[in-house]
Amino acid sequence: MKPPPIVIAHRGASGYLPEHTLAAKALAHGLGADYLEQDVVATRDSQLVVLHDIYLDDVSDVAVKFPGRHRDDGRHYVIDFDLAELKRLTLFERRAPGAATAKYPTRFPVDIGLFAVATLEQELELIRGLNRSTGRVVGIYPEIKDPQWHRQHGIDLSKLVLAELRAFGYSRAGDAAFIQCFDAAELARLKRELKCELPLIQLVGTEPEYGALLTAAGLKSLSDYAYGLGPHYSQLVEVEEGRRPRAADLARRVRDAGLRVHAYTFRRDDLPAYTRTLEELLTLFFVDVGVDGVFSDHPDVAARVRATMHKVQ
């Protein structure tokens, strides 16, 4: 029998608390997530921090704390700061790009700054402690963020991440960890050159650049080094007016290539037109599409829908 799909807390319980804060990760752990996601970027002094972007502007007070430190495009990049400087920042709920208003207005108040940048080490310590105190084994799901960008700045992000994971006992298949990346060449390098034994997930988007990778031949090649595919959920369904959405051909091609499917990102406050609730959307993907995992900003909802689904079965 196929195992139940896994629930991955997208940037933590980011539907309730600011993304990638330790508070959001602790809440996601308590809400029943199976895995907690870490987007990993590096500082100027090669320290690993957990932030979604390679720049800081939309989630912190960097422009106030460090006036004049932006690049020509107006952005403040993580790699232009050392860890001690980042520790002076306050993190907030994500704002809409270039605005003072929240991207998702009904979430945690955008003007309450109670949070700080966390290192990957701190987050892994937190998860290890929570696993011990609760008796649950909640895994990790780090993403290698923009490895080419880091390499251009003299930092081999993949090597640094693997070393940190090994220090916490994540090195082999079965260690409750996945590694994800959008860069196909870097993912293959992780497997072949860096000898990573953790299961690798190839992230893809809707952009044309991923088209060749999503053909039958591309997926077969991908299966030589990856465990699964991480597409946006919209890539997995076909929607026709007046008809119930159904699984797209990509879902079949991924199965034929022997790959798992971990789809992103399921949010209560960002639903497609063909569903009314997050519960309805998740049921569609758990049952009709048959995904093996979901990234959700609301991991409690995903866990509850999964439990209800398996009770019915």
C-alpha positions in Angstrom: 0.0 0.0 0.0 1.2 3.5 -0.9 2.3 5.4 2.3 0.3 8.5 3.2 1.6 11.8 1.8 4.0 13.8 3.9 3.3 17.3 5.1 6.1 19.8 4.8 5.8 23.1 6.7 6.6 25.7 4.1 9.1 28.1 5.7 7.6 26.9 9.0 4.0 27.6 10.0 4.3 30.7 7.8 0.5 31.2 7.6 0.6 32.1 11.3 4.0 33.5 12.1 6.7 35.3 10.1 8.4 32.8 7.8 11.7 31.1 8.7 11.7 32.4 12.3 12.4 29.9 15.0 8.9 30.6 16.4 7.3 29.6 13.1 9.3 26.3 13.1 8.4 25.5 16.6 4.7 26.1 15.9 4.9 23.9 12.7 6.4 21.1 14.8 3.6 21.4 17.3 0.9 21.5 14.5 1.9 18.1 13.2 4.2 18.8 10.2 6.4 15.8 9.2 9.2 18.0 7.8 10.2 21.6 8.3 11.7 23.5 5.4 14.9 25.6 5.5 15.9 27.9 2.7 19.6 28.3 3.2 21.8 31.2 2.1 25.3 32.3 3.2 26.7 35.5 4.7 29.8 37.3 3.7 31.7 35.3 6.4 30.4 32.0 5.0 27.9 31.4 7.8 24.6 29.7 6.9 21.4 31.4 7.7 17.7 30.5 7.0 16.1 33.0 4.8 14.0 32.6 1.7 15.7 35.3 -0.5 19.3 36.2 -1.2 18.3 39.7 -0.2 16.8 41.0 3.1 14.5 43.9 2.2 11.0 42.3 2.2 11.3 40.6 5.7 13.6 42.8 7.8 14.5 46.3 8.9 17.8 46.2 7.1 17.3 49.6 5.3 16.9 51.2 8.7 19.7 49.5 10.5 22.2 49.7 7.6 21.4 52.8 5.5 23.5 53.0 2.4 24.5 49.4 2.3 22.2 48.5 -0.7 23.4 47.6 -4.1 22.6 49.6 -7.3 19.3 47.8 -7.6 18.2 49.1 -4.2 18.4 45.7 -2.5 20.4 44.7 0.6 21.9 41.2 -0.1 22.7 38.7 2.6 26.1 38.0 1.2 27.1 41.7 1.7 26.7 41.3 5.5 28.4 39.2 8.1 26.5 37.1 10.7 27.1 39.6 13.5 25.4 42.3 11.4 22.5 40.1 10.5 21.9 39.3 14.2 21.2 43.0 14.7 18.2 42.8 12.3 14.5 42.4 13.3 12.4 40.1 11.1 8.8 40.9 10.3 5.9 39.3 8.4 6.7 39.4 4.6 5.8 42.6 3.0 4.7 43.1 -0.6 7.8 43.9 -2.7 8.7 47.6 -2.3 5.8 48.3 0.0 5.1 48.6 3.8 2.0 46.5 3.6 1.9 42.7 4.2 1.9 40.4 1.2 -0.9 38.4 2.9 -2.8 41.0 4.9 -4.7 38.6 7.3 -1.5 37.0 8.6 0.6 38.1 11.6 0.7 41.9 12.0 3.4 43.3 9.7 4.4 46.0 12.2 5.2 43.6 15.1 8.9 42.7 15.0 9.6 40.1 17.7 11.9 37.9 15.6 15.5 37.5 14.5 17.5 35.8 11.8 18.3 32.2 12.6 21.3 30.3 11.6 20.9 26.8 10.1 22.8 25.5 13.2 20.3 27.2 15.6 17.3 25.7 13.7 18.8 22.2 13.6 19.4 22.5 17.4 15.8 23.6 17.9 14.4 20.6 15.9 16.7 18.2 17.7 15.5 19.5 21.0 11.8 19.4 20.0 12.1 15.9 18.7 13.6 14.9 22.0 11.0 16.6 24.2 8.0 15.5 22.2 9.1 12.0 21.1 8.2 12.9 17.5 10.7 12.5 14.6 10.1 15.6 12.5 12.5 15.8 9.6 14.2 18.7 7.8 13.9 19.8 4.2 16.7 22.3 3.3 16.9 24.1 0.0 20.2 25.1 -1.6 19.3 28.6 -2.6 20.9 30.0 -5.8 24.2 28.0 -5.7 25.6 29.8 -8.8 25.1 33.2 -7.2 27.0 32.0 -4.1 29.7 30.5 -6.3 30.2 33.8 -8.1 30.9 35.3 -4.6 33.4 32.6 -3.7 31.2 30.4 -1.6 30.4 26.7 -2.3 27.0 26.7 -0.6 26.3 23.0 -1.2 29.5 21.9 0.5 28.8 24.1 3.5 25.2 22.8 3.8 26.3 19.2 3.6 28.9 19.7 6.3 26.4 21.3 8.6 23.9 18.5 8.0 26.5 15.8 8.7 27.4 17.5 12.0 23.7 16.9 13.1 23.6 13.3 11.9 21.9 13.9 8.5 24.0 12.0 5.9 22.1 8.9 4.7 18.8 7.9 3.2 16.5 7.3 6.1 17.8 10.2 8.2 14.6 12.2 8.0 16.0 14.7 5.6 15.5 15.8 1.9 17.6 18.3 0.0 15.9 20.4 -2.7 17.2 22.8 -5.4 16.0 24.5 -8.6 19.4 24.1 -10.2 19.5 20.8 -12.0 23.3 20.8 -12.5 23.8 21.5 -8.8 21.5 18.7 -7.8 23.4 16.3 -10.0 26.6 17.6 -8.5 25.3 16.9 -5.0 24.8 13.3 -6.0 27.8 12.6 -8.2 30.6 14.8 -7.1 29.7 15.5 -3.5 28.4 12.0 -2.9 25.3 13.1 -1.1 23.2 10.1 0.0 20.2 12.1 1.2 17.2 12.0 -1.2 17.3 14.9 -3.6 14.3 16.8 -4.9 14.4 18.7 -8.2 12.4 21.9 -7.9 10.7 23.2 -11.0 8.6 26.2 -11.9 6.2 27.1 -14.6 8.9 29.0 -16.6 9.9 27.7 -20.1 13.4 27.0 -18.9 12.1 23.8 -17.1 10.3 22.5 -20.2 13.0 20.1 -21.4 13.4 18.7 -17.9 9.7 17.8 -17.7 9.6 15.7 -20.9 9.6 11.9 -20.5 13.3 11.9 -21.5 14.1 14.7 -19.1 12.4 13.0 -16.2 14.2 9.7 -17.0 17.5 11.6 -16.9 16.5 13.3 -13.7 15.7 9.9 -12.1 19.4 9.0 -12.3 20.2 11.3 -9.4 17.0 12.6 -7.9 14.4 11.0 -5.7 11.6 13.2 -6.7 10.2 16.3 -8.4 9.0 19.5 -6.6 6.6 21.3 -9.0 4.1 24.1 -8.4 0.8 22.4 -7.9 -0.7 24.1 -10.9 1.6 22.1 -13.1 -0.1 18.9 -12.0 -3.7 19.6 -12.9 -5.7 20.4 -16.1 -8.5 22.8 -15.5 -11.4 23.2 -18.0 -14.4 25.5 -17.3 -17.4 23.7 -16.0 -15.4 20.5 -15.3 -13.7 19.1 -12.2 -9.9 19.6 -12.3 -8.1 16.4 -13.2 -4.5 15.2 -13.0 -2.3 16.5 -15.8 -0.1 14.4 -18.0 2.9 15.5 -16.0 1.8 13.6 -13.0 1.7 10.4 -15.1 5.2 11.1 -16.6 6.7 11.6 -13.2 5.3 8.3 -12.0 6.5 6.5 -15.1 10.0 7.9 -14.4 9.9 6.4 -10.9 10.0 9.7 -9.1 8.0 11.0 -6.1 6.0 14.2 -6.3 6.2 16.9 -3.5 4.1 19.8 -4.7 4.2 23.5 -3.5 2.7 25.7 -2.1 -0.7 25.2 -0.5 -2.1 28.4 1.2 -5.4 29.2 2.7 -5.1 32.8 1.6 -4.0 32.2 -2.0 -6.4 29.7 -3.6 -7.0 29.0 -7.3 -10.3 29.9 -8.8 -11.4 26.2 -9.0 -11.5 25.7 -5.2 -13.3 27.4 -2.4 -11.2 26.2 0.6 -7.7 24.9 1.3 -9.3 21.7 2.5 -10.9 21.2 -0.9 -7.7 21.9 -2.7 -5.6 19.5 -0.6 -8.2 16.8 -1.0 -8.0 17.2 -4.8 -4.2 16.7 -4.7 -4.1 13.9 -2.1 -6.9 11.9 -3.8 -7.2 12.8 -7.5 -3.6 13.7 -8.3 -2.0 11.4 -5.7 0.9 13.5 -4.6 3.5 12.1 -2.2 3.9 15.3 -0.3 2.7 18.9 0.0 4.4 22.1 1.1 1.9 24.2 3.0 1.9 27.5 4.9 -0.8 25.9 7.1 0.6 22.5 8.0 -2.2 21.8 10.6 -4.8 22.0 7.8 -2.8 19.6 5.6 -2.3 17.2 8.4 -6.0 17.3 9.3 -7.1 16.7 5.7 -4.7 13.8 5.4 -5.9 12.2 8.6 -9.6 12.6 7.5 -8.7 11.1 4.1 -7.1 8.0 5.6 -10.0 7.5 8.1 -12.4 7.4 5.1 -10.2 4.8 3.4 
